[in-house]
Amino acid sequence: MARLIPRTLFGRLALLLFVAVLASHALVLTLLFELLGPPPGPGPEHGPLGAGPPPSMHIGLWLDIGVRLAALMLAAWVGARWLSQPVLRLACAAQDLGRDIHRAPLVEEGTDECREATRVFNQMQAQICRQLSDRDRFVAAVSHDLRTPLTRLALRTESLADADQRQLFARDIAEMNTMIHATLDYLRGAAEQEPFVLLDLESALHSLADDYQDTGRPVQVADTTASHCCAPLRTQASALRRCISNLVDNAVRYGGSASIRWIDAPDQVCIEVCDSGPGIAESELGKVLDPFYRLEGSRNRGSGGVGLGLSIAHDIAQRLQGHLSLRNGVAGGLVASVTLPR
């Protein structure tokens, strides 16, 4: 029986319509014979000429139309299911792939078109995994090759007799090391796999602020929801901490201080990092989320930075199925908001 069914989706739809039309004809004829009897023969007992068709013929006509329409609608519904199911299956697989690139490949089943689409999808996933693996090996090699000469330079700097020169060299090496560290962290950030856990967000934010305060930096958590506690949030703890840390570092570097607050809701949690700096021009709010983009005022040696902090935070927020947005505060300063779904 399975050999009689076409392997292509086009063949199956054509066969379905053919069977539906044939079945509707057979069903209509059967019902007409059962309900109305055999067709009348010629003779005077069937009424005078011009009297019009008997009522039974009207019933038969509507019955014929209704049965055929029902059969075609049923065939259209089954055909639509055949068309939509593979598309929905691929859409769900693509959504899962965005959350976990190493998910199990799809099973190749169904019509030839579905099998081919599934095969191409699995090949794409395998190719992405190979590229990520190659990138990780490249990043590891670059990290080793760049840090080795910097370590030698740092050791040679210690032997310089001039203290001023030694200080200048040490600052340049530290700046280069920071740039390398930030760039490599950005390149390998998307490949880091971390399980989702239930996180006590309020305690995590207070712990983060305490760590900054221990190093003498003005960071505090504003108690905006003192009436209730924040329910645990299912997220990646280390990734979220790194995201908020980058926002706090940016606030302290360019705004002088940072204030962290959270807004809990049934469907989402919003974490805001505010500073008391000059803010950012409205035309630049979207650009500063791009990698290596820095405002002109942040290119001096005093502020430092390589233009990756906000970009990394933005990427982490997306990996956590949320988003990062920037706006200027009403009283001044920049407000960075990370919104995460529950």
Secondary structure, DSSP 8 states (H G I E B T S, - for coil): -GGGS-SSHHHHHHHHHHHHHHHHHHHHHHHHHHHH-S---SSGGG--TTS---HHHHHHHHHHHHHHHHHHHHHHHHHHHHHHHHHHHHHHHHHHHHH-TT-------SSHHHHHHHHHHHHHHHHHHHHHHHHHHHHHHHHHHHHHHHHHHHHHHTT-S-HHHHHHHHHHHHHHHHHHHHHHHHHHGGG-----EEE-HHHHHHHHHHHHHHTT--EEE--S-TTS----EEE-HHHHHHHHHHHHHHHHHHHS-EEEEEEE-SSEEEEEEE--S----GGGTTGGGSTT---GGG-STTT---S-HHHHHHHHHHHTT-EEEEEE-TTSSEEEEEEEE-
